[in-house]
Amino acid sequence: MPLPPTFFERDPVAVARDLVACTLLVDGCGGRIVEVEAYRGDDAASHSFGGPTARNRSMFGPAGCAYVYRSYGIHWLLNVVCGGEGTGAAVLIRAVVPERGRASIAARRPGVTERDWCRGPGRVGSALAIGPQHDGLRLDEHPFQIEAAGDAPPVSTTRRIGISRDVERPWRFVEAGSRWVSSPAAGPSDARSGG
């Protein structure tokens, strides 16, 4: 069942936790989300911390839209906009299990092992052919589809990866024990039930 727009109209930490085990599809390709990170407007590690810019404009848009940006001039990263309009909150999609559209994903990731197709935010972007054309699009309309989780797996909470500011915020959520996450726990972990 597709997630309703109200799912995203909440604090990004709550949305991030609840996105684990949901299914993300872009043009029919993707699978179960197993790793995410939350970012708020009052978070020094967030793109929105300094206010709206040409680059982060979509992050301040309505909840339930995509915020796509280029990382290090190489990878396009997909974020889910959360909270109220103007708050600058989003959830970064860090890892997905490649369950649907596998032939297309394999063609986009030549020479890469299956486990590494969608294990990391840049790899997710490559595998799902994310690009600037997706920035600002609604996540409940083509080419996107996000389906509610069919189960509630254990979720581990850790510090975010590659963050040098506000490092103590435990806003990275991973499906506990998943072989598809980008890296092991980043610091103290709190395993708990999802949902």
Backbone hydrogen bonds, N-H to C=O, Kabsch-Sander energy under -0.5 kcal/mol:
donor,donor_aa,acceptor,acceptor_aa,energy
3,L,146,I,-2.3
7,F,4,P,-1.9
8,F,5,P,-1.2
9,E,5,P,-0.5
9,E,6,T,-0.6
10,R,8,F,-1.2
15,V,11,D,-2.2
16,A,12,P,-2.9
17,R,13,V,-2.1
18,D,14,A,-2.0
19,L,15,V,-1.4
19,L,16,A,-0.6
20,V,16,A,-0.9
20,V,17,R,-0.6
21,A,33,I,-3.1
22,C,19,L,-2.4
23,T,147,E,-2.0
24,L,22,C,-0.5
24,L,31,G,-2.7
25,L,145,Q,-2.9
26,V,29,C,-2.6
27,D,143,P,-2.9
28,G,143,P,-0.5
29,C,26,V,-1.7
30,G,100,R,-2.2
31,G,24,L,-1.6
33,I,22,C,-3.4
34,V,95,A,-2.2
35,E,95,A,-1.3
36,V,173,F,-2.2
37,E,92,L,-1.6
38,A,171,W,-2.3
39,Y,90,A,-2.3
43,D,40,R,-1.3
44,A,42,D,-0.6
46,S,43,D,-2.4
49,F,46,S,-1.4
51,G,48,S,-1.9
57,R,53,T,-0.8
59,M,56,N,-1.7
60,F,56,N,-0.6
60,F,57,R,-1.4
61,G,58,S,-1.4
64,G,81,V,-2.6
65,C,62,P,-0.7
66,A,137,L,-2.5
67,Y,79,N,-2.3
68,V,66,A,-0.5
69,Y,77,L,-1.4
71,S,75,H,-3.6
72,Y,70,R,-0.5
74,I,71,S,-2.3
75,H,71,S,-1.6
77,L,69,Y,-3.1
77,L,75,H,-0.6
79,N,67,Y,-1.6
80,V,91,V,-2.7
81,V,65,C,-2.9
81,V,79,N,-0.5
82,C,89,A,-2.3
83,G,8,F,-1.6
83,G,10,R,-1.2
86,G,60,F,-1.9
87,T,84,G,-2.0
89,A,59,M,-0.5
89,A,82,C,-0.6
90,A,39,Y,-2.3
91,V,80,V,-2.0
92,L,37,E,-2.7
93,I,78,L,-2.5
94,R,35,E,-2.2
94,R,92,L,-0.8
95,A,35,E,-1.6
96,V,118,C,-1.9
97,V,32,R,-2.8
99,E,30,G,-1.7
99,E,97,V,-1.5
100,R,30,G,-3.0
105,I,101,G,-2.3
106,A,102,R,-2.8
107,A,103,A,-1.9
108,R,104,S,-1.5
109,R,105,I,-1.0
112,V,109,R,-1.7
116,D,113,T,-1.4
117,W,114,E,-1.6
120,G,94,R,-1.4
120,G,118,C,-1.0
124,V,120,G,-2.3
125,G,121,P,-2.0
126,S,122,G,-2.0
127,A,123,R,-3.0
128,L,124,V,-2.3
129,A,126,S,-1.1
130,I,125,G,-2.8
134,H,131,G,-2.1
135,D,132,P,-1.1
136,G,66,A,-2.8
137,L,134,H,-1.9
139,L,64,G,-3.1
141,E,138,R,-0.8
144,F,141,E,-1.9
145,Q,25,L,-1.7
147,E,23,T,-2.6
148,A,1,M,-3.3
150,G,21,A,-0.5
155,V,192,R,-3.7
156,S,174,V,-3.0
158,T,172,R,-2.6
159,R,186,A,-1.3
160,R,169,R,-0.8
163,I,160,R,-0.5
169,R,166,D,-1.3
171,W,169,R,-2.1
172,R,158,T,-2.4
173,F,36,V,-2.4
173,F,171,W,-0.5
174,V,156,S,-2.4
175,E,34,V,-2.5
176,A,154,P,-2.4
176,A,174,V,-0.6
178,S,175,E,-2.1
181,V,178,S,-0.7
187,G,185,A,-1.1
190,D,157,T,-1.1
192,R,155,V,-2.2
194,G,153,P,-1.0
